[in-house]
Amino acid sequence: ELKVEQNPLFLSMQEGKNYTIYCNYSTTSDRLYWYRQDPGKSLESLFVLLSNGAVKQEGRLMASLDTKARLSTLHITAAVHDLSATYFCAVGASGGGADGLTFGKGTHLIIQP
Amino acid sequence: GAGVSQSPRYKVAKRGQDVALRCDPISGHVSLFWYQQALGQGPEFLTYFQNEAQLDKSGLPSDRFFAERPEGSVSTLKIQRTQQEDSAVYLCASSSGGRGRGYTFGSGTRLTVV
């Protein structure tokens, strides 16, 4: 059974600081996704990571994937208040095309001025 | 359509009542998924369709849950004899398929069973 663990689950940080959210998963996978969710809203796709060593960046967010360590990271650079949200990583089964994803519990991020 | 549309946005049901939740995926997307998201938790997979075929229903929590997509576009998730533990947000997502394709989520239906 595929399990996905995120840490930390809660994070309060100040604007301007850097931080990293970690996502570990338990079995082989070749697809990892990062989503953002604002309160009462749906999931917004941030990154799709498909290969070992993949790195993607968008603004102050950068995501990476290490399939050998079964680890992905979401790094936040010089955080701003607008990045406050819950961030989820999700993993697809290896070898699959479009099939169900297994999500982590989410990291609730609060960025204070 | 431009996005994944779900209705109703909110549903309050009395315990024991049957409910039906609708998902209208992005036009042309062959893959459609239902997820259940409890308060403060990550979404949990319920079921998956490719066109009209239900290829995986392993996540449905009981036989009270039933999903269909008869013409390969709109899907309905039906919950019979609702229980309080069914209270959650039900999310629908669609994809054009393939491992590199992203998933687009709808805004969800918040079901509250009283």
gemmi code that builds the backbone of each chain (N, CA, C; Angstrom):
import gemmi

chains = {
    "A": [
        ("GLU", (0.847, -1.193, 0.000), (0.000, 0.000, 0.000), (0.891, 1.255, 0.000)),
        ("LEU", (0.613, 2.151, -0.903), (1.383, 3.385, -1.002), (0.999, 4.340, 0.119)),
        ("LYS", (2.010, 4.828, 0.844), (1.758, 5.809, 1.907), (2.596, 7.042, 1.625)),
        ("VAL", (2.025, 8.191, 1.914), (2.683, 9.467, 1.674), (2.695, 10.257, 2.974)),
        ("GLU", (3.889, 10.671, 3.380), (4.020, 11.426, 4.621), (4.629, 12.792, 4.338)),
        ("GLN", (3.997, 13.817, 4.859), (4.521, 15.163, 4.746), (4.972, 15.652, 6.110)),
        ("ASN", (6.007, 16.466, 6.095), (6.351, 17.173, 7.321), (7.051, 18.474, 6.986)),
        ("PRO", (6.810, 19.492, 7.798), (5.895, 19.464, 8.946), (4.441, 19.523, 8.515)),
        ("LEU", (3.520, 19.258, 9.427), (2.098, 19.386, 9.141), (1.620, 20.819, 9.360)),
        ("PHE", (2.290, 21.526, 10.236), (1.973, 22.928, 10.502), (3.263, 23.721, 10.508)),
        ("LEU", (3.215, 24.891, 9.913), (4.415, 25.714, 9.836), (4.013, 27.177, 9.870)),
        ("SER", (4.556, 27.882, 10.843), (4.352, 29.323, 10.923), (5.697, 29.988, 10.718)),
        ("MET", (5.778, 30.877, 9.777), (7.055, 31.496, 9.481), (6.871, 32.981, 9.177)),
        ("GLN", (7.965, 33.682, 9.212), (7.919, 35.118, 8.959), (8.197, 35.400, 7.492)),
        ("GLU", (7.650, 36.491, 7.035), (7.954, 36.931, 5.681), (9.460, 37.096, 5.522)),
        ("GLY", (9.933, 36.772, 4.333), (11.339, 36.946, 4.030), (12.206, 35.743, 4.341)),
        ("LYS", (11.664, 34.783, 5.108), (12.440, 33.597, 5.479), (12.308, 32.500, 4.424)),
        ("ASN", (13.249, 31.563, 4.485), (13.234, 30.386, 3.606), (12.835, 29.163, 4.410)),
        ("TYR", (12.124, 28.238, 3.749), (11.811, 26.987, 4.429), (11.539, 25.895, 3.414)),
        ("THR", (11.600, 24.641, 3.899), (11.387, 23.474, 3.041), (10.346, 22.551, 3.645)),
        ("ILE", (9.430, 22.099, 2.784), (8.445, 21.082, 3.152), (8.889, 19.768, 2.523)),
        ("TYR", (8.790, 18.685, 3.302), (9.272, 17.379, 2.847), (8.110, 16.433, 2.594)),
        ("CYS", (8.280, 15.591, 1.582), (7.267, 14.603, 1.227), (7.963, 13.266, 0.982)),
        ("ASN", (7.709, 12.297, 1.840), (8.254, 10.946, 1.690), (7.141, 9.996, 1.260)),
        ("TYR", (7.493, 9.033, 0.427), (6.497, 8.044, 0.030), (7.092, 6.651, 0.105)),
        ("SER", (6.219, 5.671, 0.222), (6.670, 4.355, 0.689), (7.021, 3.350, -0.400)),
        ("THR", (6.491, 3.509, -1.598), (6.791, 2.537, -2.654), (7.189, 3.275, -3.935)),
        ("THR", (7.706, 2.520, -4.867), (8.194, 3.113, -6.108), (7.109, 3.884, -6.830)),
        ("SER", (7.470, 5.069, -7.297), (6.544, 5.881, -8.074), (7.335, 6.710, -9.064)),
        ("ASP", (6.692, 7.012, -10.189), (7.360, 7.853, -11.170), (6.595, 9.150, -11.430)),
        ("ARG", (5.656, 9.469, -10.506), (4.886, 10.701, -10.675), (4.618, 11.316, -9.322)),
        ("LEU", (4.996, 12.559, -9.176), (4.719, 13.255, -7.919), (4.189, 14.644, -8.240)),
        ("TYR", (3.169, 15.046, -7.504), (2.473, 16.295, -7.749), (2.453, 17.132, -6.472)),
        ("TRP", (2.548, 18.425, -6.651), (2.342, 19.360, -5.551), (1.122, 20.216, -5.875)),
        ("TYR", (0.261, 20.373, -4.830), (-0.945, 21.183, -4.967), (-0.990, 22.196, -3.834)),
        ("ARG", (-1.674, 23.285, -4.128), (-1.971, 24.298, -3.114), (-3.478, 24.335, -2.910)),
        ("GLN", (-3.897, 24.492, -1.645), (-5.323, 24.637, -1.348), (-5.525, 25.795, -0.379)),
        ("ASP", (-6.311, 26.783, -0.783), (-6.700, 27.875, 0.090), (-7.980, 27.473, 0.823)),
        ("PRO", (-8.227, 28.060, 1.995), (-9.399, 27.660, 2.799), (-10.699, 27.719, 2.007)),
        ("GLY", (-11.446, 26.638, 2.022), (-12.727, 26.591, 1.338), (-12.635, 26.486, -0.168)),
        ("LYS", (-11.435, 26.339, -0.675), (-11.246, 26.295, -2.132), (-10.790, 24.908, -2.567)),
        ("SER", (-10.716, 24.731, -3.885), (-10.258, 23.459, -4.412), (-8.737, 23.438, -4.526)),
        ("LEU", (-8.225, 22.410, -5.164), (-6.785, 22.199, -5.281), (-6.259, 22.848, -6.543)),
        ("GLU", (-5.183, 23.595, -6.391), (-4.531, 24.238, -7.527), (-3.222, 23.522, -7.792)),
        ("SER", (-3.028, 23.080, -9.018), (-1.801, 22.373, -9.372), (-0.613, 23.323, -9.390)),
        ("LEU", (0.455, 22.902, -8.704), (1.687, 23.703, -8.690), (2.761, 23.075, -9.585)),
        ("PHE", (3.092, 21.821, -9.309), (4.180, 21.162, -10.036), (3.826, 19.703, -10.316)),
        ("VAL", (4.340, 19.211, -11.457), (4.314, 17.797, -11.789), (5.757, 17.363, -11.979)),
        ("LEU", (6.192, 16.375, -11.215), (7.573, 15.899, -11.270), (7.553, 14.450, -11.733)),
        ("LEU", (8.297, 14.160, -12.809), (8.168, 12.852, -13.453), (9.441, 12.025, -13.468)),
        ("SER", (10.572, 12.608, -13.102), (11.793, 11.821, -13.206), (12.733, 12.139, -12.063)),
        ("ASN", (13.645, 11.199, -11.807), (14.619, 11.385, -10.744), (15.469, 12.626, -11.044)),
        ("GLY", (15.618, 13.471, -10.040), (16.414, 14.666, -10.233), (15.652, 15.842, -10.796)),
        ("ALA", (14.360, 15.637, -11.085), (13.571, 16.736, -11.656), (13.498, 17.898, -10.680)),
        ("VAL", (13.657, 19.086, -11.211), (13.538, 20.306, -10.424), (12.690, 21.292, -11.222)),
        ("LYS", (11.689, 21.851, -10.556), (10.863, 22.855, -11.218), (10.716, 24.058, -10.296)),
        ("GLN", (10.671, 25.236, -10.897), (10.553, 26.463, -10.113), (9.477, 27.356, -10.710)),
        ("GLU", (8.730, 27.980, -9.801), (7.729, 28.964, -10.197), (7.705, 30.042, -9.121)),
        ("GLY", (8.235, 31.195, -9.469), (8.265, 32.280, -8.503), (9.119, 31.911, -7.294)),
        ("ARG", (8.554, 32.009, -6.120), (9.286, 31.735, -4.876), (9.249, 30.264, -4.479)),
        ("LEU", (8.629, 29.419, -5.286), (8.502, 27.997, -4.978), (9.376, 27.177, -5.918)),
        ("MET", (10.059, 26.189, -5.337), (10.851, 25.262, -6.122), (10.625, 23.856, -5.588)),
        ("ALA", (10.352, 22.917, -6.504), (10.104, 21.538, -6.116), (11.146, 20.639, -6.759)),
        ("SER", (11.517, 19.579, -6.025), (12.486, 18.621, -6.534), (12.034, 17.217, -6.202)),
        ("LEU", (12.602, 16.244, -6.933), (12.230, 14.847, -6.736), (13.468, 13.968, -6.742)),
        ("ASP", (13.573, 13.116, -5.738), (14.616, 12.091, -5.660), (13.896, 10.755, -5.559)),
        ("THR", (13.790, 10.057, -6.672), (13.016, 8.805, -6.668), (13.738, 7.688, -5.934)),
        ("LYS", (15.065, 7.773, -5.864), (15.792, 6.725, -5.149), (15.557, 6.828, -3.646)),
        ("ALA", (15.510, 8.055, -3.156), (15.225, 8.266, -1.732), (13.731, 8.320, -1.457)),
        ("ARG", (12.913, 8.306, -2.518), (11.446, 8.418, -2.389), (11.108, 9.682, -1.610)),
        ("LEU", (11.687, 10.785, -2.073), (11.571, 12.053, -1.366), (11.387, 13.194, -2.359)),
        ("SER", (10.433, 14.069, -2.037), (10.304, 15.317, -2.767), (10.331, 16.467, -1.776)),
        ("THR", (10.847, 17.597, -2.227), (10.863, 18.772, -1.375), (10.204, 19.940, -2.093)),
        ("LEU", (9.567, 20.797, -1.305), (9.014, 22.048, -1.804), (9.685, 23.158, -1.016)),
        ("HIS", (10.515, 23.928, -1.702), (11.289, 24.961, -1.031), (10.659, 26.328, -1.280)),
        ("ILE", (10.547, 27.087, -0.219), (9.967, 28.432, -0.290), (11.083, 29.427, -0.034)),
        ("THR", (11.263, 30.339, -0.943), (12.321, 31.342, -0.828), (11.714, 32.710, -0.544)),
        ("ALA", (12.238, 33.364, 0.477), (11.802, 34.718, 0.822), (10.274, 34.807, 0.866)),
        ("ALA", (9.699, 34.060, 1.778), (8.243, 33.889, 1.850), (7.508, 35.230, 1.941)),
        ("VAL", (6.344, 35.264, 1.294), (5.443, 36.404, 1.378), (4.077, 35.910, 1.863)),
        ("HIS", (3.285, 36.819, 2.417), (2.015, 36.458, 3.045), (1.092, 35.702, 2.085)),
        ("ASP", (1.140, 36.060, 0.791), (0.250, 35.441, -0.197), (0.486, 33.944, -0.360)),
        ("LEU", (1.604, 33.450, 0.128), (1.876, 32.013, 0.032), (1.228, 31.218, 1.162)),
        ("SER", (0.588, 31.890, 2.081), (-0.130, 31.185, 3.156), (-1.232, 30.319, 2.549)),
        ("ALA", (-1.191, 29.033, 2.849), (-2.138, 28.059, 2.273), (-1.785, 26.695, 2.836)),
        ("THR", (-2.531, 25.676, 2.413), (-2.156, 24.298, 2.721), (-1.573, 23.674, 1.458)),
        ("TYR", (-0.435, 23.033, 1.598), (0.260, 22.432, 0.472), (0.223, 20.911, 0.605)),
        ("PHE", (-0.180, 20.262, -0.483), (-0.256, 18.808, -0.505), (0.701, 18.259, -1.542)),
        ("CYS", (1.365, 17.150, -1.198), (2.007, 16.365, -2.230), (1.139, 15.139, -2.488)),
        ("ALA", (1.207, 14.628, -3.698), (0.415, 13.467, -4.083), (1.255, 12.611, -5.009)),
        ("VAL", (1.118, 11.309, -4.868), (1.950, 10.359, -5.598), (1.068, 9.413, -6.388)),
        ("GLY", (1.475, 9.131, -7.621), (0.774, 8.170, -8.442), (1.523, 6.856, -8.443)),
        ("ALA", (0.815, 5.759, -8.663), (1.437, 4.443, -8.691), (2.395, 4.348, -9.871)),
        ("SER", (3.476, 3.627, -9.681), (4.481, 3.496, -10.727), (3.923, 2.768, -11.938)),
        ("GLY", (4.259, 3.246, -13.116), (3.848, 2.586, -14.344), (2.454, 2.936, -14.797)),
        ("GLY", (1.761, 3.705, -13.989), (0.392, 4.029, -14.343), (0.309, 5.194, -15.308)),
        ("GLY", (-0.805, 5.336, -15.931), (-1.070, 6.500, -16.742), (-1.810, 7.481, -15.895)),
        ("ALA", (-3.053, 7.677, -16.167), (-3.871, 8.504, -15.297), (-4.601, 7.562, -14.353)),
        ("ASP", (-4.229, 7.552, -13.098), (-4.950, 6.767, -12.118), (-4.956, 7.520, -10.798)),
        ("GLY", (-5.597, 6.925, -9.807), (-5.804, 7.625, -8.551), (-4.508, 7.997, -7.857)),
        ("LEU", (-4.500, 9.156, -7.246), (-3.354, 9.631, -6.496), (-3.534, 9.377, -5.012)),
        ("THR", (-2.389, 9.187, -4.320), (-2.382, 9.104, -2.868), (-1.796, 10.408, -2.336)),
        ("PHE", (-2.553, 11.092, -1.498), (-2.159, 12.396, -0.985), (-1.548, 12.284, 0.407)),
        ("GLY", (-0.650, 13.205, 0.716), (-0.229, 13.396, 2.092), (-1.291, 14.154, 2.863)),
        ("LYS", (-1.070, 14.326, 4.161), (-2.055, 15.004, 5.002), (-2.049, 16.511, 4.811)),
        ("GLY", (-1.009, 17.019, 4.142), (-0.944, 18.455, 3.892), (-0.088, 19.194, 4.911)),
        ("THR", (0.508, 20.281, 4.463), (1.270, 21.178, 5.341), (0.549, 22.510, 5.372)),
        ("HIS", (0.058, 22.855, 6.578), (-0.676, 24.118, 6.750), (0.343, 25.212, 7.043)),
        ("LEU", (0.524, 26.099, 6.073), (1.570, 27.120, 6.138), (0.962, 28.484, 6.424)),
        ("ILE", (1.462, 29.121, 7.469), (1.045, 30.488, 7.798), (2.273, 31.371, 7.734)),
        ("ILE", (2.189, 32.425, 6.944), (3.308, 33.357, 6.807), (2.893, 34.693, 7.399)),
        ("GLN", (3.609, 35.077, 8.415), (3.253, 36.290, 9.158), (4.138, 37.456, 8.749)),
        ("PRO", (3.544, 38.644, 8.723), (4.339, 39.838, 8.353), (5.490, 40.064, 9.334)),
    ],
    "B": [
        ("GLY", (-16.140, 22.481, -21.102), (-16.100, 23.748, -20.400), (-14.678, 24.123, -20.016)),
        ("ALA", (-14.541, 25.295, -19.412), (-13.221, 25.802, -19.078), (-12.616, 25.073, -17.888)),
        ("GLY", (-13.450, 24.559, -17.012), (-12.949, 23.899, -15.825), (-13.853, 22.738, -15.457)),
        ("VAL", (-13.535, 22.112, -14.330), (-14.369, 21.033, -13.801), (-15.466, 21.664, -12.937)),
        ("SER", (-16.688, 21.354, -13.259), (-17.821, 21.954, -12.569), (-18.512, 20.924, -11.691)),
        ("GLN", (-18.749, 21.274, -10.434), (-19.429, 20.352, -9.517), (-20.672, 21.029, -8.948)),
        ("SER", (-21.699, 20.217, -8.755), (-22.916, 20.735, -8.131), (-23.584, 19.653, -7.296)),
        ("PRO", (-24.313, 20.013, -6.224), (-24.368, 21.384, -5.697), (-23.059, 21.758, -5.007)),
        ("ARG", (-22.888, 22.973, -4.694), (-21.704, 23.435, -3.992), (-21.771, 23.018, -2.517)),
        ("TYR", (-22.951, 23.055, -1.953), (-23.187, 22.644, -0.567), (-24.449, 21.773, -0.537)),
        ("LYS", (-24.397, 20.758, 0.347), (-25.559, 19.884, 0.504), (-25.674, 19.497, 1.958)),
        ("VAL", (-26.831, 19.740, 2.536), (-27.123, 19.281, 3.879), (-28.148, 18.170, 3.766)),
        ("ALA", (-27.831, 17.024, 4.329), (-28.731, 15.877, 4.251), (-29.031, 15.366, 5.649)),
        ("LYS", (-30.249, 14.923, 5.842), (-30.574, 14.263, 7.104), (-30.052, 12.838, 7.047)),
        ("ARG", (-29.626, 12.349, 8.184), (-29.113, 10.985, 8.243), (-30.148, 10.010, 7.685)),
        ("GLY", (-29.682, 9.150, 6.792), (-30.579, 8.192, 6.166), (-31.067, 8.608, 4.793)),
        ("GLN", (-30.867, 9.870, 4.450), (-31.296, 10.390, 3.148), (-30.293, 9.979, 2.073)),
        ("ASP", (-30.776, 9.827, 0.855), (-29.897, 9.578, -0.291), (-29.501, 10.905, -0.920)),
        ("VAL", (-28.251, 10.990, -1.412), (-27.800, 12.206, -2.089), (-27.130, 11.843, -3.406)),
        ("ALA", (-27.123, 12.807, -4.331), (-26.452, 12.635, -5.620), (-25.629, 13.874, -5.900)),
        ("LEU", (-24.362, 13.655, -6.179), (-23.429, 14.742, -6.438), (-22.985, 14.657, -7.894)),
        ("ARG", (-22.945, 15.814, -8.548), (-22.688, 15.833, -9.986), (-21.324, 16.421, -10.300)),
        ("CYS", (-20.669, 15.858, -11.305), (-19.394, 16.380, -11.783), (-19.439, 16.482, -13.301)),
        ("ASP", (-19.112, 17.672, -13.797), (-19.030, 17.914, -15.236), (-17.561, 18.203, -15.560)),
        ("PRO", (-16.851, 17.244, -16.152), (-15.403, 17.416, -16.347), (-15.093, 18.357, -17.507)),
        ("ILE", (-13.807, 18.620, -17.687), (-13.375, 19.403, -18.824), (-13.684, 18.619, -20.097)),
        ("SER", (-14.202, 19.322, -21.078), (-14.591, 18.671, -22.324), (-13.415, 17.930, -22.948)),
        ("GLY", (-13.641, 16.668, -23.272), (-12.599, 15.874, -23.914), (-11.702, 15.109, -22.953)),
        ("HIS", (-11.820, 15.383, -21.673), (-11.006, 14.634, -20.710), (-11.586, 13.234, -20.522)),
        ("VAL", (-10.755, 12.235, -20.790), (-11.250, 10.862, -20.729), (-11.259, 10.321, -19.309)),
        ("SER", (-10.384, 10.831, -18.468), (-10.252, 10.289, -17.110), (-10.967, 11.181, -16.106)),
        ("LEU", (-11.698, 10.544, -15.207), (-12.440, 11.281, -14.186), (-12.293, 10.562, -12.860)),
        ("PHE", (-12.072, 11.343, -11.814), (-11.789, 10.801, -10.483), (-12.707, 11.440, -9.452)),
        ("TRP", (-13.042, 10.676, -8.441), (-13.724, 11.202, -7.255), (-12.820, 10.993, -6.048)),
        ("TYR", (-12.750, 12.044, -5.225), (-12.006, 12.001, -3.971), (-12.899, 12.491, -2.838)),
        ("GLN", (-12.596, 12.021, -1.645), (-13.290, 12.474, -0.430), (-12.270, 13.165, 0.452)),
        ("GLN", (-12.567, 14.387, 0.878), (-11.639, 15.116, 1.737), (-12.335, 15.475, 3.047)),
        ("ALA", (-11.917, 14.798, 4.111), (-12.430, 15.118, 5.433), (-11.757, 16.390, 5.932)),
        ("LEU", (-12.372, 17.037, 6.895), (-11.865, 18.308, 7.410), (-10.444, 18.167, 7.925)),
        ("GLY", (-9.542, 18.980, 7.427), (-8.168, 18.972, 7.900), (-7.310, 17.848, 7.374)),
        ("GLN", (-7.828, 17.100, 6.410), (-7.101, 15.954, 5.860), (-6.831, 16.142, 4.372)),
        ("GLY", (-5.980, 15.276, 3.837), (-5.768, 15.263, 2.401), (-6.880, 14.504, 1.699)),
        ("PRO", (-7.084, 14.771, 0.423), (-8.099, 14.015, -0.328), (-7.766, 12.530, -0.355)),
        ("GLU", (-8.805, 11.713, -0.307), (-8.640, 10.266, -0.415), (-9.384, 9.767, -1.646)),
        ("PHE", (-8.712, 8.936, -2.406), (-9.247, 8.410, -3.663), (-10.474, 7.549, -3.407)),
        ("LEU", (-11.498, 7.779, -4.217), (-12.703, 6.952, -4.154), (-12.800, 6.034, -5.370)),
        ("THR", (-12.821, 6.647, -6.572), (-13.053, 5.850, -7.762), (-12.555, 6.584, -8.993)),
        ("TYR", (-12.378, 5.836, -10.095), (-11.770, 6.358, -11.316), (-12.493, 5.790, -12.528)),
        ("PHE", (-12.774, 6.677, -13.475), (-13.384, 6.289, -14.746), (-12.453, 6.643, -15.891)),
        ("GLN", (-12.420, 5.772, -16.877), (-11.839, 6.121, -18.163), (-12.974, 6.034, -19.173)),
        ("ASN", (-13.336, 7.167, -19.707), (-14.580, 7.270, -20.488), (-15.733, 6.766, -19.617)),
        ("GLU", (-16.524, 5.831, -20.098), (-17.662, 5.379, -19.298), (-17.318, 4.187, -18.409)),
        ("ALA", (-16.103, 3.669, -18.554), (-15.728, 2.471, -17.791), (-15.168, 2.847, -16.424)),
        ("GLN", (-15.717, 2.231, -15.410), (-15.210, 2.433, -14.050), (-14.087, 1.435, -13.817)),
        ("LEU", (-12.851, 1.915, -13.891), (-11.703, 1.017, -13.844), (-11.225, 0.709, -12.434)),
        ("ASP", (-11.555, 1.555, -11.494), (-11.085, 1.335, -10.130), (-12.122, 1.928, -9.182)),
        ("LYS", (-12.672, 1.113, -8.329), (-13.579, 1.617, -7.299), (-13.142, 1.161, -5.915)),
        ("SER", (-11.859, 0.902, -5.801), (-11.319, 0.344, -4.565), (-11.428, 1.297, -3.383)),
        ("GLY", (-11.555, 2.586, -3.627), (-11.611, 3.546, -2.537), (-12.998, 3.814, -1.987)),
        ("LEU", (-14.027, 3.293, -2.635), (-15.387, 3.525, -2.131), (-15.517, 2.884, -0.760)),
        ("PRO", (-15.921, 3.640, 0.262), (-15.856, 3.130, 1.636), (-16.897, 2.074, 1.982)),
        ("SER", (-17.987, 2.033, 1.264), (-18.995, 1.006, 1.553), (-19.898, 0.850, 0.330)),
        ("ASP", (-20.764, -0.148, 0.400), (-21.669, -0.363, -0.737), (-22.780, 0.681, -0.787)),
        ("ARG", (-22.753, 1.632, 0.144), (-23.716, 2.732, 0.053), (-23.273, 3.779, -0.990)),
        ("PHE", (-22.013, 3.682, -1.401), (-21.452, 4.631, -2.354), (-21.475, 3.999, -3.745)),
        ("PHE", (-21.948, 4.800, -4.692), (-22.052, 4.300, -6.060), (-21.755, 5.452, -7.016)),
        ("ALA", (-20.967, 5.194, -8.044), (-20.650, 6.240, -9.021), (-20.915, 5.724, -10.415)),
        ("GLU", (-21.291, 6.650, -11.291), (-21.541, 6.275, -12.677), (-21.139, 7.404, -13.601)),
        ("ARG", (-20.879, 7.015, -14.842), (-20.519, 7.980, -15.892), (-21.010, 7.383, -17.214)),
        ("PRO", (-22.303, 7.315, -17.375), (-22.900, 6.495, -18.440), (-22.517, 6.863, -19.860)),
        ("GLU", (-22.246, 8.132, -20.131), (-21.930, 8.531, -21.501), (-20.499, 9.035, -21.634)),
        ("GLY", (-19.707, 8.774, -20.600), (-18.298, 9.144, -20.671), (-18.009, 10.614, -20.481)),
        ("SER", (-19.000, 11.365, -20.000), (-18.727, 12.775, -19.712), (-19.128, 13.075, -18.269)),
        ("VAL", (-20.348, 13.524, -18.049), (-20.812, 13.849, -16.700), (-20.828, 12.602, -15.824)),
        ("SER", (-20.443, 12.789, -14.575), (-20.459, 11.681, -13.611), (-21.307, 12.063, -12.407)),
        ("THR", (-21.903, 11.055, -11.795), (-22.683, 11.257, -10.575), (-22.172, 10.314, -9.495)),
        ("LEU", (-21.944, 10.853, -8.333), (-21.608, 10.059, -7.154), (-22.851, 10.024, -6.272)),
        ("LYS", (-23.327, 8.839, -6.006), (-24.529, 8.690, -5.195), (-24.170, 8.048, -3.867)),
        ("ILE", (-24.719, 8.583, -2.814), (-24.533, 8.015, -1.484), (-25.919, 7.697, -0.939)),
        ("GLN", (-26.115, 6.439, -0.622), (-27.401, 6.007, -0.100), (-27.354, 5.967, 1.429)),
        ("ARG", (-28.494, 6.258, 2.029), (-28.647, 6.142, 3.497), (-27.474, 6.820, 4.203)),
        ("THR", (-27.324, 8.113, 3.958), (-26.159, 8.847, 4.453), (-26.000, 8.723, 5.961)),
        ("GLN", (-24.746, 8.681, 6.380), (-24.369, 8.628, 7.787), (-23.533, 9.861, 8.110)),
        ("GLN", (-23.411, 10.158, 9.390), (-22.662, 11.356, 9.787), (-21.210, 11.285, 9.317)),
        ("GLU", (-20.641, 10.084, 9.296), (-19.244, 9.963, 8.880), (-19.045, 10.236, 7.391)),
        ("ASP", (-20.145, 10.371, 6.653), (-20.034, 10.717, 5.234), (-19.799, 12.209, 5.035)),
        ("SER", (-19.956, 12.989, 6.088), (-19.738, 14.436, 5.988), (-18.305, 14.713, 5.567)),
        ("ALA", (-18.149, 15.437, 4.466), (-16.827, 15.702, 3.898), (-17.022, 16.578, 2.662)),
        ("VAL", (-15.907, 16.979, 2.083), (-15.949, 17.615, 0.768), (-15.640, 16.542, -0.268)),
        ("TYR", (-16.473, 16.458, -1.282), (-16.281, 15.487, -2.350), (-15.755, 16.236, -3.573)),
        ("LEU", (-14.547, 15.857, -3.956), (-13.859, 16.518, -5.054), (-13.871, 15.633, -6.289)),
        ("CYS", (-14.070, 16.264, -7.416), (-13.988, 15.593, -8.702), (-12.785, 16.165, -9.450)),
        ("ALA", (-12.070, 15.325, -10.154), (-10.938, 15.773, -10.958), (-11.000, 15.098, -12.322)),
        ("SER", (-10.498, 15.779, -13.331), (-10.428, 15.148, -14.649), (-9.037, 15.344, -15.240)),
        ("SER", (-8.718, 14.477, -16.195), (-7.415, 14.503, -16.846), (-7.572, 14.015, -18.274)),
        ("SER", (-6.697, 14.523, -19.150), (-6.726, 14.037, -20.527), (-5.979, 12.723, -20.668)),
        ("GLY", (-5.325, 12.277, -19.575), (-4.690, 10.971, -19.598), (-3.194, 11.041, -19.829)),
        ("GLY", (-2.501, 9.967, -19.501), (-1.063, 9.924, -19.693), (-0.327, 10.391, -18.454)),
        ("ARG", (0.854, 9.843, -18.215), (1.528, 10.075, -16.941), (1.989, 11.501, -16.771)),
        ("GLY", (2.178, 12.232, -17.833), (2.621, 13.612, -17.699), (1.509, 14.607, -17.541)),
        ("ARG", (0.300, 14.144, -17.676), (-0.841, 15.058, -17.641), (-1.211, 15.396, -16.219)),
        ("GLY", (-1.527, 16.630, -16.021), (-1.993, 17.070, -14.714), (-3.445, 16.706, -14.510)),
        ("TYR", (-3.892, 16.923, -13.313), (-5.274, 16.679, -12.931), (-5.884, 18.031, -12.571)),
        ("THR", (-7.049, 18.318, -13.101), (-7.762, 19.552, -12.768), (-8.907, 19.211, -11.838)),
        ("PHE", (-8.901, 19.859, -10.693), (-9.926, 19.597, -9.680), (-11.060, 20.610, -9.768)),
        ("GLY", (-12.254, 20.131, -9.469), (-13.387, 21.011, -9.303), (-13.380, 21.648, -7.919)),
        ("SER", (-14.355, 22.522, -7.686), (-14.436, 23.236, -6.406), (-15.002, 22.380, -5.284)),
        ("GLY", (-15.568, 21.240, -5.641), (-16.032, 20.317, -4.619), (-17.469, 20.547, -4.186)),
        ("THR", (-18.039, 19.518, -3.585), (-19.344, 19.605, -2.923), (-19.125, 19.323, -1.450)),
        ("ARG", (-19.522, 20.270, -0.618), (-19.413, 20.050, 0.832), (-20.702, 19.415, 1.326)),
        ("LEU", (-20.608, 18.175, 1.754), (-21.764, 17.430, 2.263), (-21.737, 17.416, 3.788)),
        ("THR", (-22.828, 17.846, 4.363), (-22.986, 17.789, 5.815), (-24.200, 16.932, 6.127)),
        ("VAL", (-23.977, 15.876, 6.890), (-25.072, 14.975, 7.272), (-25.433, 15.266, 8.723)),
        ("VAL", (-26.693, 15.614, 8.933), (-27.134, 15.989, 10.289), (-28.116, 14.965, 10.871)),
    ],
}
model = gemmi.Model(1)
for chain_id, residues in chains.items():
    chain = gemmi.Chain(chain_id)
    for i, (resn, *xyz) in enumerate(residues, 1):
        res = gemmi.Residue()
        res.name, res.seqid = resn, gemmi.SeqId(i, " ")
        for name, pos in zip(("N", "CA", "C"), xyz):
            atom = gemmi.Atom()
            atom.name, atom.element = name, gemmi.Element(name[0])
            atom.pos, atom.b_iso = gemmi.Position(*pos), 0.0
            res.add_atom(atom)
        chain.add_residue(res)
    model.add_chain(chain)
structure = gemmi.Structure()
structure.add_model(model)
structure.setup_entities()
